[in-house]
Amino acid sequence: MKLIIILLLALFPLCSSASNHYALVFENNTILLVLNLKCSPCDLNCANIQYQIFNKETESVISGVAKPVTTGIENNFRGYMMR
């Protein structure tokens, strides 16, 4: 039941494309990471990114602000630094 709620919350920003919200979801065996972007994923200088990390083993949630990190268009690398 908790996983269904988490997935619905993760998909909600994708449903509101009119307000320019996007969500990126990454998952492995122990965590689920949701990045909520208030700008286009292609925007290299997006300053409004929130993250939520759901730990599946301990059922805990960590949230905060993320910052985009890039090496530039020529190197084609994009990452996020969580604070």
C-alpha positions in Angstrom: 0.0 0.0 0.0 2.8 2.4 0.9 4.6 1.7 -2.4 1.4 2.5 -4.4 1.1 5.9 -2.6 4.7 6.6 -3.3 4.3 5.8 -6.9 1.2 8.0 -7.2 3.0 10.9 -5.6 6.0 10.4 -8.0 3.7 10.4 -11.0 1.6 13.4 -10.0 4.0 16.0 -11.3 4.0 14.3 -14.7 0.3 14.8 -14.9 0.5 18.5 -14.5 2.5 19.4 -17.6 0.6 22.7 -17.9 2.4 24.0 -14.8 5.9 22.8 -16.1 6.5 20.2 -13.4 8.5 17.1 -14.2 9.6 14.1 -12.1 12.6 11.8 -12.6 12.4 8.5 -10.7 15.4 6.3 -10.0 15.2 3.0 -8.1 17.4 0.1 -6.9 16.9 -2.7 -4.3 17.0 -0.4 -1.3 16.0 3.1 -2.3 13.6 5.0 -4.5 14.8 8.5 -5.5 12.3 11.1 -6.9 13.5 14.4 -8.3 10.7 17.0 -8.7 11.8 19.6 -11.2 9.9 22.9 -11.5 11.5 23.5 -14.9 12.4 21.5 -18.0 14.7 18.5 -17.5 16.8 20.0 -20.4 17.4 23.3 -18.5 21.0 23.0 -17.4 20.6 25.9 -14.9 17.4 24.7 -13.2 17.4 26.1 -9.6 14.2 24.7 -8.3 14.7 20.9 -7.8 13.3 19.0 -4.8 14.3 15.5 -4.0 12.8 12.7 -1.9 14.7 9.5 -1.0 12.5 6.6 0.2 14.5 3.9 2.0 12.7 0.6 1.4 14.5 -1.2 4.2 13.9 1.3 7.0 10.8 2.9 5.5 12.2 6.3 6.1 12.1 9.4 3.9 14.7 12.1 3.4 13.9 15.2 1.4 15.7 18.4 0.4 16.9 20.6 -2.4 19.0 19.3 -5.3 21.3 21.3 -7.5 22.1 20.3 -11.2 25.7 19.5 -12.0 26.9 19.3 -15.6 30.1 19.2 -17.6 28.5 21.1 -20.4 26.7 20.2 -23.6 29.9 19.0 -25.3 30.6 16.3 -22.7 26.9 15.2 -22.4 27.0 14.6 -18.6 24.2 15.6 -16.3 24.0 14.9 -12.6 22.4 16.2 -9.4 23.9 17.1 -6.1 21.7 16.7 -3.0 22.2 19.0 -0.1 
